Structure formats: C-alpha cells, structure tokens
Amino acid sequence: KSALTRLSNQNLAEVDPEPWVEFLLHSHPALSKRIRRAENFSKEAS
C-alpha cells in the first residue's frame, strides 16, 4: 500500500481516472482501487 501511495503522491499516475479512461487506456486498475484493495487485504489478514 505504501508504494502505491508514494506513487500517487509523486504524481506519476492518476489516482482516480474517469471510468472510460481506465477501461480504454489502462492495463491495470486505478490507483485508488488498488490502494483500497490493499487496505481491505491488510484488514482481512489481521
């Protein structure tokens, strides 16, 4: 999670792009979705 947060803070990737931009142009989920999944994973692992 911290690596994804650092990446978004450095403005190297858009955190929450428009859904159509994410669908058409991105090969991975948006950073906001990946950060949320990492948070959920860490809660479940605890």
PyMOL commands that set and color helices and strands:
alter all, ss='L'
color gray80, all
select helices_A, chain A and resi 2-9+19-25+31-45
alter helices_A, ss='H'
color red, helices_A
deselect
rebuild
show_as cartoon
